[in-house]
Amino acid sequence: MLEKTSVLNQIQKELQNLTSSEDRTNYLLEKLATIMVSAKQTDKELSQLKSLINKSELFFSLPEVTLLTRSKLPHVLISAGDAVPIGDNFYEPEAIGTGKHIRWTGPDRINTFHVPIDRTEEKTLRLTLHAAIKPEIFSSIKLYIDGKLAKPSIEQRETGVELIISLNSSDRVQDTVISMFIPHLYSPKDIDPASSDGRKLGVAFNQLEIV
């Protein structure tokens, strides 16, 4: 029988050769399935493990930073009422008042903005979220700037919160890539059995401003 340390070292080596989140997830699921079948575990137990792996914060991929040559702007404002691509993990805009909109994030856990901001001087990023499908989601959000984990301050608003962070000056020619990762999504019918809304939702995005 192989020693535990030897098996762990082999798995670690194989995982290091896998670059995408999907490949790593499938690799671990295959290993688990082999173990569980030999241990005569049930399909239900395997399904539960698969769900836990897919929901793990360890298995998600940030987008690659691409080189763009478009001009950089001194001020950028992205609002939920703008033409944000529907396929970019946003649902259709919803009006919340005169001239104001939100877009719920989902069905995936990560939303990314490629922002052509001029960062020859320090800037301030303000990300305004109108609501969350569950209040505790606000404190679990992870914000990445150009692939690096940031630590924004969180300020309560009359409705929702605002995430605020300073962006250091930079001479980079790429767009600034802002990624918002929400570990757990829920559907309205998960919360209220009377609801027929099965969409997986995270937070209600209002606007992103860098100035």
N, C-alpha and C positions, 0 to 999 in steps of 0.2 A: 504494500500500500504506500502511495506517495505521502511524504511528510507535508504537513500543513504549510510550513514556511516555503517549501518548494512550489507548491500549488499557487500560493499567494504571489510569489515572485513572478511566476509564469503569467498569471492573469494580469498583474501590473504591467509587465512588459508588453503584453498584447494590447492592453488598453492605451498605452502610450503611442501605439502605431495607428490608433483611430483618431481622426481629426474632428469629426462632426458629432454633435450631440446625438443624432439619430443612430449613427453607427455604434456609439458606446452603449446606448440604451438597448439596441437589438442584441449586441454581444452579451450583455449581462442577462437579458431575458432568456437567451438560448442556454446559458450556463445554468440559470435557475430552473428552467424547464427540465433540463437533463437530470439535475439533482432531485427535483420534486417527483418526476416520473419514476426514478429508481426508488424513491422513498414512498411511492404510492400515494402521493398527495392528490387532492381533487382539483378538477378544472376551476372550481370556484376559488380555491386558495391561490392557484396560479394567476387567475384573473385579478385577484386582490393585490398580489405582488406586482404585477404589471402596472396596475393603476398607481401604486405607490412610487414606482420607479419613474413613470412618466410625469408625476407631479413633483418629483424631487427638485429642489432648487439647484442641484448639482448638474442637471441635464437640461441646459438651454444654451443656445449659441448666439453670441452677439454678432451683428452684421459686420462685414469687413469694411474698413474705411477706404473708399474709392477716391481716386484723384480726379477732381473736377476743375475745369479752367474758368468757370463762370465768375463774374465779378462779385466781390464781397461787399456787403452792405453795412452801414453804421448802425442800423436798427432793424430788427426783424420781429414781426408780430404774426403768429399763426393762430387763427381762431377756428373754433369748431364749425362755424358756418362757411368756412372756406372750402375750396374743392379738394379736401383731403382724399386721396385715393381710397375707395371703399375696401379694396383688397388689402390695404396696409393695416389690417387688424383694427379697423374702426367700423362701427355700424353707421347707419344713416343718421344725419343730423336731426336733432329734436329741438323745437323751439321752447325756450323757458321764459320768454318775455319779449318785449318789443326789441327786435333786432339782435336778440341774444340766443345762442344755441349751445347745445352740448352734443358730444358724440361718445357713446359708451365704447370702451375698449373691449376687444374680444373678437373671435373666440380663442385666440392664442394669448400667451402671457406676456409678450414683449411688444412694445410699440417704439418705433424709431423715427426720429426726425433728422433729416440731413439739412443743416442750416448754413446758408452762405453768409456768415457773419464776419465782419472785419474785426480781428482781434489784435490789432497792433497796440491797442490799449486794453486795460482790464475791463471786462463787461460783467453785467449782472443778469443772471437767468431767473425768470419767474415763471413757474409752471402752475397754472391755476386749475384745480380740480373741483368740480361742483358737488360731487357726491361719490359715494362708493356703495357697491351692492351690499357690503357689510362694513360697518364703521371701522373695525379693526384692520381692514385692508390698508388704510392710510399709513399706519405705522410699519407695515411690512414692505412697502414699496422700496425698491432699490433703483437708484439713478446712476447711470454710467455716462461719462463724458469721454468721447473718443476711446471707448473700451475700458476706461478705468473707473472703478467704483468711486462715487462722490458721496459726500455727506452734507446734504442740504439741510438748512433749517426749515422747520415746518411751522407755519403760522396759521392759526384758525381764522376763518372768515365767517361772515354771517351764514353763508352756506358753503360747506366744503372746506378745503385747505389750500394754501399756496406753498409750494416748495421753492425755496430761494437759495441760490448758490452763486458765488463769485467765480468767474472764468478768468484765469490768469491770461496775461497778454501772451501772444504767440505769433510766430512768423510763418506758421503752417499755411500751405496753399490749398489743402483739402478743406472741404466743408467740415464744420463742427458736427459730430455725430452724437446725438443725445438719445439714449435708450432708457426707457422706463420698463422695469421688470416687476410684474405683479405675481407673486408666487401662487396665489390661489384664486380661482374664478368660481362664481356660483351663478346659477340661473334663478330667476324670480320664483319659479315653481319649486326650487330646492328650499326656499325660505317660506313661501306661502303655497300650500297644496292646492289652494283654489285658483292659483294663477295658471294660465296656459302658455306662458312665455318660457320657452326652453332655451333661450339664448344664454351662452356662457358670457357673463359680464364681469368686468373688473371695476373701473372707475369711470365717472362721467367727465371727460376732458372738456375744458372750457377754452383755455388759450395758453399759448407759450409765447413769452416775450423776452427778447434779449436786447438790452440797451446799455 
